[in-house]
């Protein structure tokens, strides 16, 4: 999972998610959601959110993925996370 996210490999990411691979885990002090936001991978983030990634989690520095997206100027990722957050509020 981490390798697919790091490379932005959408085909392998879809394949892994199809077999219900875990997406909410920590390995080497990071999580797939943080790799996607750090690299600015909009498509990867969209897929992860669609498959239930925990985007409200915080890293060791106390930052949420939204914080990183805004700090790096990744507007589209921030929009994806905002809309996902709004959907959670509606449920």
C-alpha positions in Angstrom: 0.0 0.0 0.0 2.7 2.5 1.0 4.7 1.8 -2.2 1.6 2.4 -4.4 0.8 5.6 -2.6 4.4 6.8 -2.7 4.6 6.2 -6.5 1.1 7.6 -7.2 0.4 4.2 -8.7 -3.3 4.3 -9.2 -3.6 0.9 -10.8 -1.9 -0.9 -7.9 -3.8 1.3 -5.4 -7.1 0.2 -7.0 -6.0 -3.4 -7.0 -5.0 -3.3 -3.3 -8.3 -1.6 -2.3 -10.3 -4.2 -4.3 -8.9 -6.9 -2.1 -9.6 -4.8 1.0 -6.0 -3.9 1.9 -5.7 -1.8 5.0 -5.3 2.0 4.5 -5.4 3.2 8.1 -2.1 2.0 9.4 1.2 3.4 10.4 4.5 2.1 9.1 7.9 3.8 9.5 6.2 6.7 11.4 3.8 7.6 8.5 0.4 6.7 7.1 -0.8 6.5 3.4 -2.9 9.6 3.9 0.1 11.7 4.9 2.2 10.4 2.0 -0.6 11.3 -0.4 -0.9 14.8 1.0 2.9 15.4 1.3 3.3 14.5 -2.4 0.2 16.5 -3.5 -1.3 13.4 -5.1 -4.9 14.6 -5.7 -6.1 11.4 -7.4 -4.6 9.2 -4.7 -6.2 11.3 -2.0 -9.6 11.1 -3.7 -9.4 7.3 -3.9 -8.2 7.0 -0.3 -11.0 9.2 1.0 -13.6 7.3 -1.1 -12.4 4.1 0.5 -12.6 5.4 4.1 -9.2 6.7 5.0 -9.1 8.4 8.3 -8.2 12.0 7.2 -8.8 13.4 10.7 -5.7 11.7 12.1 -2.7 13.8 13.2 0.9 13.2 12.7 3.7 13.4 15.3 3.8 17.2 14.8 0.1 17.5 15.6 -0.8 18.2 12.0 -3.8 16.8 10.2 -3.7 16.2 6.5 -5.8 19.3 5.9 -3.2 21.4 7.7 -0.5 20.1 5.4 -2.5 20.5 2.3 -3.2 24.2 3.2 0.4 24.8 4.2 1.7 23.4 0.9 -1.0 25.2 -1.2 -2.6 22.0 -2.4 -6.0 23.6 -2.9 -7.6 20.6 -4.6 -6.6 18.2 -1.8 -7.9 20.7 0.8 -11.2 20.8 -1.1 -11.4 17.0 -1.2 -10.8 16.8 2.6 -13.2 19.6 3.3 -16.0 18.0 1.3 -15.3 14.6 3.0 -15.5 16.3 6.3 -18.8 18.0 5.4 -20.2 14.6 4.4 -19.2 13.1 7.8 -21.1 16.0 9.5 -24.2 15.2 7.5 -24.3 11.6 8.5 
